[in-house]
Structures are given as structure tokens and as C-alpha cells.
């Protein structure tokens, strides 16, 4: 009897432990060129942004590309979930000829004008840097001139965050070859560049950045990743 009891105890313990085993990750690799009707086969994509651009509660996809057209794929939740609305939306981007240095690298989504619609910033080298205002109904307007950028810009990423806590998102741009930029939102649809006073902020080769309240003082700080140079952490003094 003791032996049977021991066996039953062992089986019960085994089943109990097995029942608490963490489930395997529920991920599957789905290559775009093998999924008919899902997304187009793109082999030169550089960046992607997920957001509900048309506010129907389905996440849409925006893809930045090197030499092909960028793609806006609207999720309709149907059997063929994504519909290409690139041309209709006005977000197609430029076709680049081989050998050109213009690149469209990353997309950053935010409602910079507080109208309830997600807008889109495209980080790129040369003239490919652009800002698009969401007009609703999956239509966008190029409002790049509202950034008031001067000089050369080879942007790798745009980071939206409220630098001065005025309720409007500002834009920090990391640059591959020139100075990084902090563009302060003027709350009228336009931006004004913040002039740096510290020399180390003028360094080049910056790749990406992330905004968070690192020192827990109530405002957003910046961590900046650099290539061939030390990274740096910018602590916000509360005034942008």
C-alpha cells in the first residue's frame, strides 16, 4: 500500500508541476511573400510603425522603404485584413534611383497638433525628411515646412515627447552626419528649433533615442545612442 501511495503521490506531483509550467511563446514566423493578400513583398524596408490611423480600432501598418514606395496598409479586420492605401493617403514617398543617397529610414507617429488624429514624421537623409498631418479618412497633407528646419539634415529617427510639459508634443531628431535637433511645438501647428548651448549636444553620428522620466522628477529625459561615440543621457530641467 505504501508503494502504491508513493506512486500516486509521484504522479500527482508530476501533473501538478506540469500544470504550472509556463506555456510556450505563441509566436509564428509569417513571411510577407508567403501570405497572399496580407502585405506586399518588400525587401528594402527600413522602418515600421503600428497605429490605428483611421480610428476604427484595428491597428494599421506604415512601412518606410529605401528605394521603393513607402506603404500604408490599412487593417479592415476582414478575410484579407490589410488593404494598400499608399497612393490614396498621400504617404507614398519618393522612388529613389540607384546610387542616390536619399534614404527614408524610420516613421514616428504622434498627434502633435492635439486634434485627435495620429500624424506621421518620416526620418530620412536629404529631402526625404517629412512631416504629414492627418486630415482624417486616411488622407494626409505634407506640412514639412512647418518644422522650420534649416541647413542639412540626415535624420535617423524622430522622437516625440513633451519637453516643456505644455501639453503639446515636441520633436527630437537624431542625425547621422550633422547636429541633432530639438524642435519645440509652438501650439499653432508650427515648430521652432531649440538652440543648444552645450558643445557635447552638437555631436553627430546619433542613431536613435528614447524619452522617459529617468530621474523620476516628473519630466521627460532623453537617452541618445551614438555611433563611434559615447551614448549620453540628457536630463530635462523642466523647461525643455
Secondary structure as UniProt FT lines:
FT   HELIX           2..19
FT   HELIX           32..34
FT   TURN            36..38
FT   STRAND          45..51
FT   TURN            53..54
FT   STRAND          60..65
FT   STRAND          71..75
FT   STRAND          82..84
FT   HELIX           86..89
FT   TURN            98..99
FT   STRAND          103..110
FT   TURN            112..113
FT   STRAND          119..125
FT   HELIX           126..128
FT   STRAND          130..136
FT   TURN            137..138
FT   STRAND          139..142
FT   HELIX           144..147
FT   STRAND          154..161
FT   STRAND          170..175
FT   STRAND          181..185
FT   STRAND          191..194
FT   HELIX           199..202
FT   STRAND          206..212
FT   TURN            214..215
FT   STRAND          221..226
FT   STRAND          232..234
//
